[in-house]
Amino acid sequence: MTLDQSAFEALADETLERFMDVIDEKLGDRLDVDLMGGILAIELVSGGQYVISKHAPNRQIWMSSPLSGAAHFAYDLESGKWANTRGGGDLAESLAAELAAATGAGGGEGGLKL
């Protein structure tokens, strides 16, 4: 079973808004984060940039990372997570780990949780 278009839009918007809020609160002094038109842009002090956006035709969220390159994530109804379409984890965990490494914020207990 897959998401219908309206469910995809609602889940994707909620996910991007949550990421924006948490990243700004926890790492706002270490990077710039902006959400506009369904595109979340995260600019690292080092100059690298993440772009995370909805891709409605495929009902996926796409991430472009300066560390790991491009990845596509589809919502898994069973786990309730955005799963990498090529394997290798989910969007929230992948992004949190990369941002922790890129900013030196640490991802251990009490670390960045998206």
N, CA, C and O atoms as a printed pandas DataFrame, in Angstrom:
     atom_number atom_name residue_name chain_id  residue_number  x_coord  y_coord  z_coord
0              1         N          MET        A               1    0.841   -1.185    0.000
1              2        CA          MET        A               1    0.000    0.000    0.000
2              3         C          MET        A               1    0.888    1.251    0.000
3              4         O          MET        A               1    1.859    1.327    0.752
4              5         N          THR        A               2    0.553    2.215   -0.835
5              6        CA          THR        A               2    1.326    3.447   -0.922
6              7         C          THR        A               2    0.470    4.629   -0.480
7              8         O          THR        A               2   -0.751    4.531   -0.357
8              9         N          LEU        A               3    1.135    5.724   -0.251
9             10        CA          LEU        A               3    0.448    6.948    0.144
10            11         C          LEU        A               3   -0.290    7.552   -1.042
11            12         O          LEU        A               3    0.208    7.522   -2.168
12            13         N          ASP        A               4   -1.477    8.100   -0.792
13            14        CA          ASP        A               4   -2.102    8.890   -1.846
14            15         C          ASP        A               4   -1.442   10.268   -1.840
15            16         O          ASP        A               4   -0.684   10.593   -0.926
16            17         N          GLN        A               5   -1.728   11.067   -2.847
17            18        CA          GLN        A               5   -1.032   12.343   -3.008
18            19         C          GLN        A               5   -1.230   13.284   -1.822
19            20         O          GLN        A               5   -0.273   13.919   -1.377
20            21         N          SER        A               6   -2.442   13.385   -1.307
21            22        CA          SER        A               6   -2.683   14.315   -0.195
22            23         C          SER        A               6   -1.984   13.844    1.077
23            24         O          SER        A               6   -1.478   14.667    1.840
24            25         N          ALA        A               7   -1.947   12.538    1.316
25            26        CA          ALA        A               7   -1.239   12.015    2.491
26            27         C          ALA        A               7    0.262   12.252    2.352
27            28         O          ALA        A               7    0.928   12.614    3.322
28            29         N          PHE        A               8    0.798   12.046    1.138
29            30        CA          PHE        A               8    2.210   12.320    0.899
30            31         C          PHE        A               8    2.534   13.780    1.191
31            32         O          PHE        A               8    3.491   14.079    1.907
32            33         N          GLU        A               9    1.734   14.688    0.636
33            34        CA          GLU        A               9    1.981   16.121    0.826
34            35         C          GLU        A               9    1.975   16.486    2.310
35            36         O          GLU        A               9    2.850   17.217    2.775
36            37         N          ALA        A              10    0.995   15.981    3.048
37            38        CA          ALA        A              10    0.891   16.291    4.476
38            39         C          ALA        A              10    2.090   15.746    5.250
39            40         O          ALA        A              10    2.672   16.461    6.066
40            41         N          LEU        A              11    2.464   14.497    5.005
41            42        CA          LEU        A              11    3.596   13.895    5.712
42            43         C          LEU        A              11    4.913   14.565    5.340
43            44         O          LEU        A              11    5.744   14.824    6.211
44            45         N          ALA        A              12    5.107   14.843    4.072
45            46        CA          ALA        A              12    6.342   15.486    3.637
46            47         C          ALA        A              12    6.461   16.889    4.226
47            48         O          ALA        A              12    7.529   17.268    4.706
48            49         N          ASP        A              13    5.376   17.662    4.195
49            50        CA          ASP        A              13    5.400   19.009    4.774
50            51         C          ASP        A              13    5.697   18.960    6.268
51            52         O          ASP        A              13    6.509   19.739    6.768
52            53         N          GLU        A              14    5.041   18.047    6.980
53            54        CA          GLU        A              14    5.257   17.922    8.427
54            55         C          GLU        A              14    6.701   17.544    8.716
55            56         O          GLU        A              14    7.306   18.070    9.651
56            57         N          THR        A              15    7.257   16.635    7.922
57            58        CA          THR        A              15    8.644   16.205    8.116
58            59         C          THR        A              15    9.609   17.362    7.903
59            60         O          THR        A              15   10.484   17.596    8.736
60            61         N          LEU        A              16    9.463   18.083    6.808
61            62        CA          LEU        A              16   10.367   19.195    6.518
62            63         C          LEU        A              16   10.238   20.305    7.558
63            64         O          LEU        A              16   11.243   20.896    7.953
64            65         N          GLU        A              17    9.027   20.592    8.003
65            66        CA          GLU        A              17    8.825   21.614    9.036
66            67         C          GLU        A              17    9.455   21.187   10.360
67            68         O          GLU        A              17   10.067   22.004   11.049
68            69         N          ARG        A              18    9.309   19.909   10.718
69            70        CA          ARG        A              18    9.914   19.407   11.956
70            71         C          ARG        A              18   11.434   19.497   11.871
71            72         O          ARG        A              18   12.085   19.936   12.819
72            73         N          PHE        A              19   12.003   19.082   10.737
73            74        CA          PHE        A              19   13.449   19.181   10.560
74            75         C          PHE        A              19   13.906   20.629   10.715
75            76         O          PHE        A              19   14.883   20.903   11.412
76            77         N          MET        A              20   13.205   21.547   10.071
77            78        CA          MET        A              20   13.547   22.968   10.154
78            79         C          MET        A              20   13.566   23.437   11.608
79            80         O          MET        A              20   14.528   24.067   12.048
80            81         N          ASP        A              21   12.509   23.130   12.349
81            82        CA          ASP        A              21   12.399   23.577   13.736
82            83         C          ASP        A              21   13.504   23.000   14.613
83            84         O          ASP        A              21   14.140   23.731   15.373
84            85         N          VAL        A              22   13.734   21.703   14.512
85            86        CA          VAL        A              22   14.736   21.046   15.362
86            87         C          VAL        A              22   16.143   21.506   15.000
87            88         O          VAL        A              22   16.939   21.816   15.886
88            89         N          ILE        A              23   16.456   21.554   13.716
89            90        CA          ILE        A              23   17.791   21.963   13.292
90            91         C          ILE        A              23   18.063   23.406   13.691
91            92         O          ILE        A              23   19.155   23.719   14.165
92            93         N          ASP        A              24   17.094   24.283   13.508
93            94        CA          ASP        A              24   17.274   25.686   13.886
94            95         C          ASP        A              24   17.477   25.819   15.393
95            96         O          ASP        A              24   18.332   26.582   15.843
96            97         N          GLU        A              25   16.691   25.078   16.169
97            98        CA          GLU        A              25   16.807   25.150   17.631
98            99         C          GLU        A              25   18.136   24.589   18.125
99           100         O          GLU        A              25   18.793   25.201   18.967
100          101         N          LYS        A              26   18.532   23.435   17.611
101          102        CA          LYS        A              26   19.718   22.743   18.128
102          103         C          LYS        A              26   21.026   23.210   17.494
103          104         O          LYS        A              26   22.067   23.210   18.152
104          105         N          LEU        A              27   20.983   23.607   16.222
105          106        CA          LEU        A              27   22.219   23.915   15.497
106          107         C          LEU        A              27   22.216   25.291   14.846
107          108         O          LEU        A              27   23.091   25.594   14.034
108          109         N          GLY        A              28   21.253   26.117   15.189
109          110        CA          GLY        A              28   21.121   27.424   14.553
110          111         C          GLY        A              28   22.344   28.306   14.658
111          112         O          GLY        A              28   22.545   29.188   13.823
112          113         N          ASP        A              29   23.174   28.081   15.681
113          114        CA          ASP        A              29   24.391   28.873   15.831
114          115         C          ASP        A              29   25.555   28.302   15.019
115          116         O          ASP        A              29   26.630   28.900   14.967
116          117         N          ARG        A              30   25.338   27.140   14.382
117          118        CA          ARG        A              30   26.407   26.480   13.631
118          119         C          ARG        A              30   26.139   26.402   12.130
119          120         O          ARG        A              30   27.014   26.012   11.357
120          121         N          LEU        A              31   24.920   26.776   11.720
121          122        CA          LEU        A              31   24.554   26.701   10.306
122          123         C          LEU        A              31   23.343   27.576   10.042
123          124         O          LEU        A              31   22.699   28.064   10.971
124          125         N          ASP        A              32   23.039   27.769    8.764
125          126        CA          ASP        A              32   21.836   28.501    8.365
126          127         C          ASP        A              32   20.848   27.498    7.799
127          128         O          ASP        A              32   21.218   26.624    7.014
128          129         N          VAL        A              33   19.591   27.628    8.200
129          130        CA          VAL        A              33   18.560   26.711    7.724
130          131         C          VAL        A              33   17.347   27.521    7.290
131          132         O          VAL        A              33   16.951   28.474    7.961
132          133         N          ASP        A              34   16.756   27.126    6.148
133          134        CA          ASP        A              34   15.616   27.855    5.606
134          135         C          ASP        A              34   14.680   26.872    4.912
135          136         O          ASP        A              34   15.122   25.959    4.215
136          137         N          LEU        A              35   13.391   27.073    5.112
137          138        CA          LEU        A              35   12.377   26.252    4.451
138          139         C          LEU        A              35   11.470   27.169    3.657
139          140         O          LEU        A              35   10.825   28.061    4.210
140          141         N          MET        A              36   11.428   26.937    2.335
141          142        CA          MET        A              36   10.577   27.753    1.481
142          143         C          MET        A              36   10.084   26.913    0.306
143          144         O          MET        A              36   10.873   26.286   -0.402
144          145         N          GLY        A              37    8.782   26.912    0.113
145          146        CA          GLY        A              37    8.201   26.225   -1.030
146          147         C          GLY        A              37    8.470   24.734   -1.064
147          148         O          GLY        A              37    8.622   24.155   -2.140
148          149         N          GLY        A              38    8.530   24.103    0.105
149          150        CA          GLY        A              38    8.768   22.666    0.153
150          151         C          GLY        A              38   10.219   22.269   -0.037
151          152         O          GLY        A              38   10.518   21.098   -0.267
152          153         N          ILE        A              39   11.130   23.242    0.058
153          154        CA          ILE        A              39   12.562   22.967   -0.078
154          155         C          ILE        A              39   13.270   23.438    1.187
155          156         O          ILE        A              39   13.214   24.614    1.548
156          157         N          LEU        A              40   13.934   22.500    1.851
157          158        CA          LEU        A              40   14.708   22.799    3.048
158          159         C          LEU        A              40   16.167   22.933    2.641
159          160         O          LEU        A              40   16.762   21.987    2.125
160          161         N          ALA        A              41   16.740   24.105    2.872
161          162        CA          ALA        A              41   18.142   24.357    2.544
162          163         C          ALA        A              41   18.914   24.540    3.840
163          164         O          ALA        A              41   18.518   25.317    4.708
164          165         N          ILE        A              42   20.012   23.821    3.962
165          166        CA          ILE        A              42   20.862   23.890    5.150
166          167         C          ILE        A              42   22.261   24.244    4.676
167          168         O          ILE        A              42   22.895   23.475    3.954
168          169         N          GLU        A              43   22.738   25.409    5.086
169          170        CA          GLU        A              43   24.048   25.910    4.663
170          171         C          GLU        A              43   25.023   25.777    5.827
171          172         O          GLU        A              43   24.832   26.383    6.881
172          173         N          LEU        A              44   26.070   24.978    5.627
173          174        CA          LEU        A              44   27.084   24.782    6.650
174          175         C          LEU        A              44   28.066   25.946    6.648
175          176         O          LEU        A              44   28.270   26.590    5.619
176          177         N          VAL        A              45   28.669   26.213    7.789
177          178        CA          VAL        A              45   29.678   27.263    7.891
178          179         C          VAL        A              45   30.837   26.970    6.934
179          180         O          VAL        A              45   31.451   27.888    6.390
180          181         N          SER        A              46   31.124   25.694    6.737
181          182        CA          SER        A              46   32.217   25.280    5.848
182          183         C          SER        A              46   31.914   25.539    4.376
183          184         O          SER        A              46   32.797   25.422    3.526
184          185         N          GLY        A              47   30.661   25.891    4.076
185          186        CA          GLY        A              47   30.276   26.170    2.700
186          187         C          GLY        A              47   29.476   25.070    2.042
187          188         O          GLY        A              47   28.891   25.294    0.982
188          189         N          GLY        A              48   29.429   23.895    2.630
189          190        CA          GLY        A              48   28.616   22.818    2.070
190          191         C          GLY        A              48   27.138   23.113    2.254
191          192         O          GLY        A              48   26.754   23.853    3.161
192          193         N          GLN        A              49   26.320   22.541    1.403
193          194        CA          GLN        A              49   24.881   22.791    1.491
194          195         C          GLN        A              49   24.092   21.503    1.293
195          196         O          GLN        A              49   24.386   20.699    0.408
196          197         N          TYR        A              50   23.083   21.330    2.143
197          198        CA          TYR        A              50   22.094   20.266    1.988
198          199         C          TYR        A              50   20.858   20.880    1.356
199          200         O          TYR        A              50   20.465   21.996    1.695
200          201         N          VAL        A              51   20.253   20.149    0.443
201          202        CA          VAL        A              51   18.962   20.534   -0.112
202          203         C          VAL        A              51   18.057   19.314    0.029
203          204         O          VAL        A              51   18.349   18.244   -0.504
204          205         N          ILE        A              52   16.957   19.492    0.751
205          206        CA          ILE        A              52   16.012   18.410    0.998
206          207         C          ILE        A              52   14.657   18.894    0.505
207          208         O          ILE        A              52   14.161   19.935    0.937
208          209         N          SER        A              53   14.061   18.122   -0.408
209          210        CA          SER        A              53   12.831   18.601   -1.029
210          211         C          SER        A              53   11.858   17.466   -1.313
211          212         O          SER        A              53   12.227   16.296   -1.416
212          213         N          LYS        A              54   10.597   17.868   -1.433
213          214        CA          LYS        A              54    9.551   16.928   -1.831
214          215         C          LYS        A              54    9.674   16.675   -3.327
215          216         O          LYS        A              54    9.938   17.594   -4.102
216          217         N          HIS        A              55    9.481   15.436   -3.721
217          218        CA          HIS        A              55    9.410   15.101   -5.139
218          219         C          HIS        A              55    8.066   14.418   -5.347
219          220         O          HIS        A              55    7.951   13.195   -5.271
220          221         N          ALA        A              56    7.056   15.236   -5.612
221          222        CA          ALA        A              56    5.668   14.763   -5.657
222          223         C          ALA        A              56    5.403   13.667   -6.687
223          224         O          ALA        A              56    4.662   12.733   -6.378
224          225         N          PRO        A              57    5.972   13.729   -7.902
225          226        CA          PRO        A              57    5.646   12.680   -8.877
226          227         C          PRO        A              57    5.962   11.263   -8.380
227          228         O          PRO        A              57    5.244   10.313   -8.692
228          229         N          ASN        A              58    7.041   11.135   -7.606
229          230        CA          ASN        A              58    7.427    9.820   -7.080
230          231         C          ASN        A              58    6.991    9.615   -5.632
231          232         O          ASN        A              58    7.201    8.546   -5.059
232          233         N          ARG        A              59    6.384   10.645   -5.044
233          234        CA          ARG        A              59    5.996   10.621   -3.625
234          235         C          ARG        A              59    7.192   10.262   -2.748
235          236         O          ARG        A              59    7.136    9.356   -1.916
236          237         N          GLN        A              60    8.270   11.002   -2.966
237          238        CA          GLN        A              60    9.511   10.802   -2.230
238          239         C          GLN        A              60   10.030   12.141   -1.723
239          240         O          GLN        A              60    9.626   13.208   -2.187
240          241         N          ILE        A              61   10.931   12.050   -0.762
241          242        CA          ILE        A              61   11.729   13.199   -0.354
242          243         C          ILE        A              61   13.136   12.930   -0.864
243          244         O          ILE        A              61   13.691   11.852   -0.652
244          245         N          TRP        A              62   13.704   13.920   -1.538
245          246        CA          TRP        A              62   15.048   13.790   -2.077
246          247         C          TRP        A              62   15.996   14.649   -1.255
247          248         O          TRP        A              62   15.654   15.756   -0.840
248          249         N          MET        A              63   17.208   14.114   -1.025
249          250        CA          MET        A              63   18.222   14.854   -0.284
250          251         C          MET        A              63   19.503   14.909   -1.103
251          252         O          MET        A              63   19.977   13.898   -1.621
252          253         N          SER        A              64   20.047   16.106   -1.205
253          254        CA          SER        A              64   21.364   16.311   -1.787
254          255         C          SER        A              64   22.280   16.704   -0.638
255          256         O          SER        A              64   22.031   17.690    0.056
256          257         N          SER        A              65   23.340   15.930   -0.439
257          258        CA          SER        A              65   24.237   16.119    0.696
258          259         C          SER        A              65   25.659   16.389    0.221
259          260         O          SER        A              65   26.123   15.751   -0.724
260          261         N          PRO        A              66   26.366   17.334    0.868
261          262        CA          PRO        A              66   27.763   17.551    0.505
262          263         C          PRO        A              66   28.660   16.402    0.966
263          264         O          PRO        A              66   29.802   16.295    0.520
264          265         N          LEU        A              67   28.157   15.549    1.848
265          266        CA          LEU        A              67   28.949   14.424    2.349
266          267         C          LEU        A              67   28.654   13.111    1.635
267          268         O          LEU        A              67   29.577   12.370    1.295
268          269         N          SER        A              68   27.382   12.819    1.407
269          270        CA          SER        A              68   27.015   11.506    0.862
270          271         C          SER        A              68   26.398   11.556   -0.535
271          272         O          SER        A              68   26.086   10.509   -1.103
272          273         N          GLY        A              69   26.218   12.731   -1.088
273          274        CA          GLY        A              69   25.634   12.850   -2.423
274          275         C          GLY        A              69   24.117   12.832   -2.393
275          276         O          GLY        A              69   23.502   13.271   -1.421
276          277         N          ALA        A              70   23.523   12.329   -3.448
277          278        CA          ALA        A              70   22.064   12.335   -3.587
278          279         C          ALA        A              70   21.458   11.042   -3.056
279          280         O          ALA        A              70   22.034    9.962   -3.191
280          281         N          ALA        A              71   20.273   11.179   -2.444
281          282        CA          ALA        A              71   19.532   10.014   -1.957
282          283         C          ALA        A              71   18.043   10.307   -2.060
283          284         O          ALA        A              71   17.610   11.455   -1.967
284          285         N          HIS        A              72   17.278    9.254   -2.253
285          286        CA          HIS        A              72   15.817    9.359   -2.356
286          287         C          HIS        A              72   15.201    8.535   -1.233
287          288         O          HIS        A              72   15.679    7.448   -0.909
288          289         N          PHE        A              73   14.127    9.070   -0.639
289          290        CA          PHE        A              73   13.480    8.427    0.501
290          291         C          PHE        A              73   11.982    8.328    0.258
291          292         O          PHE        A              73   11.333    9.315   -0.089
292          293         N          ALA        A              74   11.444    7.136    0.441
293          294        CA          ALA        A              74   10.008    6.891    0.305
294          295         C          ALA        A              74    9.445    6.564    1.682
295          296         O          ALA        A              74   10.114    5.925    2.494
296          297         N          TYR        A              75    8.226    6.997    1.941
297          298        CA          TYR        A              75    7.629    6.763    3.251
298          299         C          TYR        A              75    7.250    5.297    3.398
299          300         O          TYR        A              75    6.549    4.737    2.555
300          301         N          ASP        A              76    7.720    4.683    4.480
301          302        CA          ASP        A              76    7.404    3.292    4.783
302          303         C          ASP        A              76    6.273    3.268    5.808
303          304         O          ASP        A              76    6.466    3.635    6.967
304          305         N          LEU        A              77    5.105    2.837    5.376
305          306        CA          LEU        A              77    3.931    2.836    6.251
306          307         C          LEU        A              77    4.125    1.946    7.472
307          308         O          LEU        A              77    3.608    2.247    8.548
308          309         N          GLU        A              78    4.861    0.860    7.312
309          310        CA          GLU        A              78    5.059   -0.076    8.414
310          311         C          GLU        A              78    5.918    0.521    9.528
311          312         O          GLU        A              78    5.578    0.402   10.706
312          313         N          SER        A              79    7.020    1.157    9.164
313          314        CA          SER        A              79    7.929    1.720   10.170
314          315         C          SER        A              79    7.580    3.157   10.540
315          316         O          SER        A              79    7.970    3.639   11.604
316          317         N          GLY        A              80    6.843    3.846    9.661
317          318        CA          GLY        A              80    6.536    5.250    9.902
318          319         C          GLY        A              80    7.730    6.159    9.662
319          320         O          GLY        A              80    7.802    7.253   10.222
320          321         N          LYS        A              81    8.677    5.709    8.826
321          322        CA          LYS        A              81    9.892    6.478    8.547
322          323         C          LYS        A              81   10.069    6.648    7.043
323          324         O          LYS        A              81    9.510    5.897    6.243
324          325         N          TRP        A              82   10.862    7.653    6.680
325          326        CA          TRP        A              82   11.231    7.866    5.283
326          327         C          TRP        A              82   12.465    7.011    5.014
327          328         O          TRP        A              82   13.568    7.355    5.438
328          329         N          ALA        A              83   12.279    5.894    4.308
329          330        CA          ALA        A              83   13.336    4.913    4.083
330          331         C          ALA        A              83   14.082    5.188    2.780
331          332         O          ALA        A              83   13.478    5.522    1.760
332          333         N          ASN        A              84   15.403    5.040    2.834
333          334        CA          ASN        A              84   16.230    5.197    1.646
334          335         C          ASN        A              84   15.822    4.144    0.623
335          336         O          ASN        A              84   15.748    2.958    0.944
336          337         N          THR        A              85   15.560    4.570   -0.592
337          338        CA          THR        A              85   15.088    3.645   -1.622
338          339         C          THR        A              85   16.173    2.677   -2.082
339          340         O          THR        A              85   15.880    1.697   -2.766
340          341         N          ARG        A              86   17.412    2.943   -1.715
341          342        CA          ARG        A              86   18.522    2.055   -2.078
342          343         C          ARG        A              86   19.086    1.344   -0.854
343          344         O          ARG        A              86   20.187    0.796   -0.898
344          345         N          GLY        A              87   18.326    1.357    0.236
345          346        CA          GLY        A              87   18.807    0.759    1.481
346          347         C          GLY        A              87   19.698    1.739    2.216
347          348         O          GLY        A              87   20.046    2.788    1.672
348          349         N          GLY        A              88   20.065    1.422    3.413
349          350        CA          GLY        A              88   21.000    2.279    4.125
350          351         C          GLY        A              88   20.373    3.254    5.084
351          352         O          GLY        A              88   20.928    4.329    5.312
352          353         N          GLY        A              89   19.239    2.919    5.653
353          354        CA          GLY        A              89   18.698    3.731    6.728
354          355         C          GLY        A              89   17.578    4.658    6.321
355          356         O          GLY        A              89   17.069    4.616    5.201
356          357         N          ASP        A              90   17.210    5.503    7.281
357          358        CA          ASP        A              90   16.103    6.421    7.030
358          359         C          ASP        A              90   16.595    7.861    7.013
359          360         O          ASP        A              90   17.706    8.162    7.450
360          361         N          LEU        A              91   15.762    8.724    6.508
361          362        CA          LEU        A              91   16.115   10.125    6.295
362          363         C          LEU        A              91   16.514   10.830    7.584
363          364         O          LEU        A              91   17.565   11.470    7.632
364          365         N          ALA        A              92   15.701   10.728    8.625
365          366        CA          ALA        A              92   15.975   11.449    9.872
366          367         C          ALA        A              92   17.311   11.028   10.478
367          368         O          ALA        A              92   18.110   11.876   10.874
368          369         N          GLU        A              93   17.551    9.727   10.549
369          370        CA          GLU        A              93   18.801    9.239   11.137
370          371         C          GLU        A              93   20.006    9.622   10.287
371          372         O          GLU        A              93   21.040   10.022   10.822
372          373         N          SER        A              94   19.883    9.503    8.976
373          374        CA          SER        A              94   20.989    9.848    8.078
374          375         C          SER        A              94   21.343   11.324    8.182
375          376         O          SER        A              94   22.514   11.680    8.314
376          377         N          LEU        A              95   20.334   12.179    8.123
377          378        CA          LEU        A              95   20.575   13.616    8.192
378          379         C          LEU        A              95   21.131   14.015    9.553
379          380         O          LEU        A              95   22.064   14.815    9.625
380          381         N          ALA        A              96   20.577   13.474   10.629
381          382        CA          ALA        A              96   21.061   13.801   11.976
382          383         C          ALA        A              96   22.526   13.415   12.137
383          384         O          ALA        A              96   23.315   14.190   12.677
384          385         N          ALA        A              97   22.895   12.229   11.675
385          386        CA          ALA        A              97   24.281   11.775   11.795
386          387         C          ALA        A              97   25.223   12.661   10.986
387          388         O          ALA        A              97   26.299   13.024   11.462
388          389         N          GLU        A              98   24.823   13.010    9.768
389          390        CA          GLU        A              98   25.676   13.857    8.933
390          391         C          GLU        A              98   25.830   15.258    9.518
391          392         O          GLU        A              98   26.932   15.807    9.538
392          393         N          LEU        A              99   24.730   15.836    9.993
393          394        CA          LEU        A              99   24.814   17.183   10.568
394          395         C          LEU        A              99   25.635   17.185   11.846
395          396         O          LEU        A              99   26.382   18.130   12.100
396          397         N          ALA        A             100   25.507   16.140   12.653
397          398        CA          ALA        A             100   26.313   16.040   13.872
398          399         C          ALA        A             100   27.796   15.983   13.514
399          400         O          ALA        A             100   28.616   16.650   14.144
400          401         N          ALA        A             101   28.138   15.187   12.501
401          402        CA          ALA        A             101   29.532   15.084   12.072
402          403         C          ALA        A             101   30.032   16.394   11.464
403          404         O          ALA        A             101   31.153   16.817   11.744
404          405         N          ALA        A             102   29.217   17.030   10.646
405          406        CA          ALA        A             102   29.625   18.249    9.945
406          407         C          ALA        A             102   29.775   19.445   10.873
407          408         O          ALA        A             102   30.589   20.333   10.618
408          409         N          THR        A             103   28.992   19.472   11.951
409          410        CA          THR        A             103   29.021   20.624   12.855
410          411         C          THR        A             103   29.784   20.356   14.142
411          412         O          THR        A             103   30.029   21.276   14.922
412          413         N          GLY        A             104   30.163   19.097   14.371
413          414        CA          GLY        A             104   30.832   18.747   15.620
414          415         C          GLY        A             104   29.888   18.721   16.802
415          416         O          GLY        A             104   30.323   18.765   17.953
416          417         N          ALA        A             105   28.581   18.648   16.520
417          418        CA          ALA        A             105   27.584   18.693   17.591
418          419         C          ALA        A             105   27.479   17.380   18.346
419          420         O          ALA        A             105   26.948   17.353   19.456
420          421         N          GLY        A             106   27.969   16.297   17.775
421          422        CA          GLY        A             106   27.863   14.993   18.433
422          423         C          GLY        A             106   26.489   14.411   18.258
423          424         O          GLY        A             106   25.489   15.125   18.334
424          425         N          GLY        A             107   26.432   13.134   18.027
425          426        CA          GLY        A             107   25.149   12.487   17.789
426          427         C          GLY        A             107   24.799   11.464   18.838
427          428         O          GLY        A             107   23.881   10.667   18.644
428          429         N          GLY        A             108   25.513   11.469   19.949
429          430        CA          GLY        A             108   25.269   10.474   20.984
430          431         C          GLY        A             108   24.002   10.748   21.763
431          432         O          GLY        A             108   23.107   11.453   21.296
432          433         N          GLU        A             109   23.935   10.185   22.950
433          434        CA          GLU        A             109   22.776   10.369   23.822
434          435         C          GLU        A             109   22.526   11.863   24.018
435          436         O          GLU        A             109   23.434   12.610   24.383
436          437         N          GLY        A             110   21.321   12.280   23.781
437          438        CA          GLY        A             110   20.993   13.696   23.898
438          439         C          GLY        A             110   21.398   14.499   22.676
439          440         O          GLY        A             110   21.224   15.718   22.652
440          441         N          GLY        A             111   21.945   13.825   21.643
441          442        CA          GLY        A             111   22.362   14.503   20.427
442          443         C          GLY        A             111   21.166   14.885   19.572
443          444         O          GLY        A             111   20.021   14.864   20.025
444          445         N          LEU        A             112   21.452   15.230   18.345
445          446        CA          LEU        A             112   20.419   15.674   17.418
446          447         C          LEU        A             112   19.446   14.551   17.099
447          448         O          LEU        A             112   19.842   13.503   16.588
448          449         N          LYS        A             113   18.190   14.770   17.396
449          450        CA          LYS        A             113   17.128   13.809   17.098
450          451         C          LYS        A             113   16.113   14.501   16.202
451          452         O          LYS        A             113   15.450   15.453   16.612
452          453         N          LEU        A             114   16.002   14.012   14.982
453          454        CA          LEU        A             114   15.028   14.571   14.056
454          455         C          LEU        A             114   13.840   13.679   14.097
455          456         O          LEU        A             114   12.857   13.926   13.398
